[in-house]
Amino acid sequence: MQFRVLGCSGGQVPGQQLSSYLVNEDLLIDAGSTTAVLSLKAQTRIRNVLITHAHLDHVMSLATLADNLFGIDGTIRVWGLPDVLAGLHASFFNDTLWPDFTRITGGNQSSPVLSFHPLTPERETPIDGLSVTAVRVNHAVTSTAFFVENAKGILLHVGDTGPTDKIWSIARRKKKLRAVVLESSFPNRLQSIADLSQHLTPRTLASEAQKLRRPSIPILVTHLKPQFRNEIITELKKLKGLRVKILRQGDSFKV
């Protein structure tokens, strides 16, 4: 499968876009910056969106994506754990902050442009030729890791999390695992803030990655906050025994 980084920053400044990743041109993992990066034609190819959690930096472009594609008469399926989808309905697509595009039809739009589909934790779900398994991780709100699998390999996208365990016990059993996307939001000196907000630093990223017990698997690091980016990168480069790659906007990989 092709994995493309649309945005991978833990904050938004020019040149650093919010979390959004494109798989095979038609599946999004999160939608923080989708419409700021993709052309309208590319946006029309999207058929499914996996949402790790309902924080704004991971869902902001879902609103503008729905707005852009309304009237083209297609429906995008939005997948997430039930609590995540409930949060989107209550706090985002609520006809106050943004129109509820899961209900609106009219003109050329015969069905709503968005439809929400709950995932059962730790159960494989087929999504347009891929298999997706959602696993809860530890964050300030309900947050999700996704195993995305095809016949050749598995990508593990962990999403926002503090230290967690279940995801690694499952990952250790996945022989086709090819790469892990894992966050590092704060530098080590702000470990207490990272712990409070349930994020990782380079120190805790290393501890989490070691739980996988497979040092040959690449760790693709994401969600660096812009104001600490250089400091975090310096600390990540000092880590030993891990294959660490710091993601950048525009990166693309075969998994």
C-alpha positions in Angstrom: 0.0 0.0 0.0 1.1 3.6 -0.6 1.3 5.8 2.5 1.6 9.6 1.9 2.0 12.3 4.5 -0.3 15.3 3.9 0.4 16.8 7.3 2.2 15.4 10.4 2.7 18.4 12.8 1.4 18.7 16.3 0.5 22.4 15.5 -0.1 24.5 12.5 2.4 27.1 11.1 3.3 27.8 7.5 5.0 24.7 6.0 3.8 22.4 8.8 0.3 21.0 8.4 -1.9 19.2 10.8 -2.2 15.4 11.0 -3.6 13.8 7.8 -2.3 10.8 5.9 -3.4 9.3 2.6 -3.4 5.6 1.8 -3.7 4.5 -1.8 -5.3 7.8 -2.8 -8.7 7.0 -1.4 -8.4 6.4 2.3 -7.5 9.1 4.8 -6.2 8.5 8.3 -7.3 11.7 10.1 -8.2 14.9 8.3 -6.4 17.8 10.0 -5.1 19.4 6.8 -6.5 17.4 3.9 -8.1 20.3 2.0 -5.1 22.6 2.5 -2.9 20.0 0.7 -5.0 18.0 -1.8 -6.4 19.4 -5.0 -10.2 19.3 -5.4 -9.8 16.5 -8.0 -7.7 14.5 -5.5 -10.3 15.2 -2.8 -13.0 13.6 -5.0 -11.1 10.3 -4.9 -11.5 9.9 -1.2 -13.9 7.2 -0.2 -13.1 6.4 3.4 -11.7 8.3 6.5 -10.3 6.7 9.6 -10.5 9.1 12.6 -8.1 8.4 15.5 -9.8 10.8 17.9 -12.0 13.9 17.8 -9.5 16.6 18.6 -9.6 19.5 16.2 -6.1 19.1 14.8 -7.0 15.7 13.6 -10.5 16.4 12.1 -10.5 20.1 11.1 -10.5 19.4 7.3 -13.3 16.9 7.5 -15.6 20.0 7.7 -14.1 21.6 4.6 -13.9 18.3 2.8 -17.6 17.8 3.2 -18.3 21.3 2.1 -16.1 21.0 -1.0 -17.6 17.7 -2.1 -21.3 18.5 -1.5 -23.1 18.4 -4.8 -20.8 15.9 -6.5 -23.2 13.2 -5.3 -20.9 10.8 -3.5 -20.7 9.7 0.1 -17.5 9.4 2.2 -17.6 6.8 4.9 -16.1 8.1 8.2 -14.9 5.3 10.5 -14.1 5.5 14.2 -14.8 4.1 17.6 -18.4 4.9 18.7 -17.2 7.5 21.3 -15.1 9.2 18.6 -18.1 9.5 16.2 -20.4 10.6 19.0 -18.0 13.4 19.8 -17.9 14.5 16.2 -21.7 14.6 16.1 -22.1 16.4 19.4 -19.3 19.0 19.1 -18.6 19.5 15.4 -21.3 18.4 13.0 -24.0 19.8 15.2 -25.5 22.6 13.0 -23.9 25.2 15.3 -20.2 24.9 14.9 -20.7 23.3 11.4 -23.6 22.0 9.4 -24.4 18.3 9.9 -23.3 16.9 6.6 -24.4 13.4 7.7 -28.0 14.6 7.1 -28.0 17.2 4.4 -29.1 16.4 0.8 -30.4 18.5 -2.0 -29.6 19.5 -5.6 -27.3 17.0 -7.1 -26.6 15.5 -3.6 -29.0 12.5 -3.4 -27.5 11.2 -0.2 -25.5 12.9 2.6 -21.8 13.6 1.7 -20.7 12.0 5.0 -21.8 8.8 6.7 -20.5 7.6 10.1 -19.6 4.0 10.6 -18.7 2.7 14.1 -15.8 0.3 14.5 -15.7 -2.5 17.0 -12.5 -2.4 19.0 -10.0 -5.2 18.1 -12.2 -6.6 15.3 -11.0 -6.6 11.7 -13.2 -4.6 9.3 -12.9 -4.8 5.5 -12.7 -1.4 3.9 -12.3 -1.3 0.1 -9.7 -4.0 -0.2 -7.9 -3.3 3.1 -8.5 -4.8 6.5 -8.6 -2.3 9.4 -8.5 -3.1 13.1 -9.0 -0.4 15.7 -7.4 -0.6 19.2 -7.9 1.9 22.0 -4.8 3.8 23.2 -4.4 6.2 26.1 -5.1 9.9 25.5 -7.1 12.7 27.0 -10.1 11.6 25.0 -11.0 8.3 23.4 -8.1 7.7 20.9 -7.4 4.9 18.5 -4.6 3.1 16.9 -5.3 1.4 13.5 -3.7 -1.7 12.0 -4.2 -1.2 8.2 -3.5 -4.4 6.3 -3.3 -5.7 2.7 -2.0 -8.9 1.3 1.6 -7.7 1.5 2.0 -5.9 4.8 0.6 -4.0 7.8 0.9 -0.4 8.8 0.3 0.4 12.5 -0.8 4.0 12.9 -0.9 4.7 16.7 -2.3 8.2 16.8 -2.1 10.4 19.8 -1.3 8.5 22.9 0.6 8.4 26.2 2.2 5.1 27.4 0.0 2.2 26.5 0.3 -1.6 26.4 -2.4 -3.5 24.5 -1.4 -2.2 21.1 2.1 -3.5 21.5 1.0 -7.0 22.7 -1.2 -7.2 19.5 1.5 -5.8 17.3 4.1 -8.3 18.4 1.9 -11.0 16.9 1.6 -9.3 13.5 4.3 -11.0 11.3 3.5 -8.7 8.3 4.0 -5.5 10.3 6.1 -3.2 8.1 6.1 0.2 9.9 4.7 2.0 13.0 3.6 5.7 13.0 4.2 7.0 16.5 4.0 10.5 18.0 6.5 12.6 20.0 4.8 15.8 20.9 7.0 17.3 23.6 10.8 17.4 24.4 12.0 15.4 27.4 12.2 18.5 29.7 8.4 18.7 29.4 7.8 15.1 30.4 5.3 16.2 33.1 3.2 18.1 30.6 3.4 15.2 28.2 2.3 12.8 30.9 -0.6 15.1 32.0 -1.9 15.5 28.4 -1.1 11.8 27.6 1.4 12.4 24.8 4.9 11.1 24.3 8.4 12.6 24.4 11.5 11.1 22.8 12.1 9.3 26.1 8.7 7.7 26.3 8.6 7.1 22.6 11.7 4.9 23.0 10.1 3.1 25.9 6.9 2.4 23.9 8.8 1.3 20.7 10.9 -1.2 22.8 7.6 -2.9 23.9 7.3 -4.0 20.3 10.5 -6.1 20.7 11.3 -5.8 17.0 14.0 -3.1 16.5 14.1 -3.7 12.8 10.6 -2.2 12.3 10.8 1.5 11.3 9.3 4.0 13.7 7.9 6.9 11.7 7.7 9.8 14.2 4.9 12.3 13.9 3.0 15.1 15.8 6.1 17.2 16.8 4.8 20.6 18.1 6.4 23.3 16.0 7.7 25.4 18.9 9.7 22.4 20.1 10.5 20.7 16.8 14.2 21.3 16.7 14.7 20.2 20.3 12.6 17.1 19.8 14.5 16.2 16.7 17.8 16.6 18.5 16.6 14.2 21.2 15.2 11.7 18.8 18.5 11.5 16.9 20.2 10.4 20.2 18.1 7.3 20.5 19.9 4.0 20.2 18.7 0.7 19.0 15.7 1.9 17.0 15.0 2.7 13.3 13.6 6.2 13.8 12.5 8.3 10.9 11.0 11.8 11.5 8.1 12.3 9.1 7.9 15.4 7.0 5.1 16.8 4.9 5.1 15.2 1.5 6.9 12.0 2.5 5.6 8.9 0.7 6.3 5.2 1.4 5.4 1.8 0.1 4.3 -0.4 3.0 
